[in-house]
Amino acid sequence: VSEDQIDLTVYEDALVVEGARHCESPADARYHGAEIRYGPFRLEVSLPSAIDRDQVTARYEGGFLCASLPKIDRSRP
């Protein structure tokens, strides 16, 4: 999956990752078995505590999506 095929949405209580994986193999390719799913996907991760939505960052590198979701600092006035 390329970076432009992934959408990351942060809600009050969840992080949602959506996208689509497309088959990029040649038309004449032959497989004995393949365990890779193609097509649209959606992953919803519940967030156990409130996060600071303005401080959320994400990066996609080498096929890995890394998201940083800092908690709201309730000790600040």
URZI-V133788 format. One line per field, one symbol per residue. phi: phi as a letter, one per 40 degrees, with the letter a starting at -180 (. if undefined). psi: psi as a letter, one per 20 degrees, with the letter a starting at -180 (. if undefined). burial: 1 if it has 16 or more other C-alpha atoms within 10 Angstrom, else 0. A space follows every 10 residues. Layout:
phi = ???
psi = ???
burial = ???
This chain:
phi = .cdcbbbbbb bdbabbbbia bbcbcccccb bcaabbcbhc babbbcbcac bcccbcbaab aggbbbbbbc ccccccc
psi = prhijppppp rhjqpppqap pqpjqqhjqp qhqpkppqaq qpppoqpirq qnhijpqqqo pkjpppppnp qpoiiq.
burial = 0000010001 0001101011 0000000000 0000000000 0000000001 1000000000 0000000010 0000000
